[in-house]
């Protein structure tokens, strides 16, 4: 599963820059009037910074999820009062440092430093509480995704928890994507928060929530619900394909992870497409539609073979060698696809023999599209 890295804040006291900013704004509130609120805001940021900058930060930071949510709510409260720290035309705020990459075009007294999620050693400087809140939202959905990824998928309880947290991650990622769209200037200081990057992660979170829903539907059933499983599997495919298309965007290419992310999206898209065809073949077998079963089995086998070939090429090219976790995940998927190909081949041989000698049904060349059912909505 794909889990986004955290954006680590660096120690920074928001009180002084906001105290400087307030008199230059037209919000009608003095620093003295909101002294306690500013202290609370600074305290929450300090707490969040300590948690996220610890070793094994995803695992540690999940303990501070409540603090992140409280910090987000507090930032939202400040925004509702007009306290944003955003640059004001003609303001006399501190000039941005050269390493911020933003020149002198956006004077502000607020320079909140955050580490880039994808570029090691790079510090971003954000000049408004809008951008601060976007970084917080990023970390909330990243931690939710991490919690989902470490659940025990061999138990029904574990699967249920995974689905719950993938859905939460998808919902927060969707909110972040819309928020960044409304405040497009946020992306100037951070490629992580570019609209296309946020859109990619929103779609991946939705896809992984849907994949978890598929696993839940097939877990521990005395009789496999093939019709439902076909709908759940096929509904994931277009979302993964959209994510794959986004990997070709120049912004994602600039991050340098687009090839490994694209490999993940394409491999799972092929695998779940084949699964949907297999389940629909099983539905037709249950209905004694032998010709239709054979046609679906043939398509499922072709797509599964394409999946195994693609994963072999990913391995030979070393596309994901720099990501051990993803490499292991795709290796496991390759093993599943190989086993599925063998199973499909065996079933196709038996079904062909039965049809040739008993049923004599015509195998159609064209098949109707399988209608999906998307349950992981944001």
PyMOL commands that set and color helices and strands:
alter all, ss='L'
color gray80, all
select helices_A, chain A and resi 14-22+35-52+57-80+98-100+129-149+156-182+184-188+191-193+195-218+226-246+250-255+258-286+290-317+324-359
alter helices_A, ss='H'
color red, helices_A
select strands_A, chain A and resi 112-115+123-126
alter strands_A, ss='S'
color yellow, strands_A
deselect
rebuild
show_as cartoon
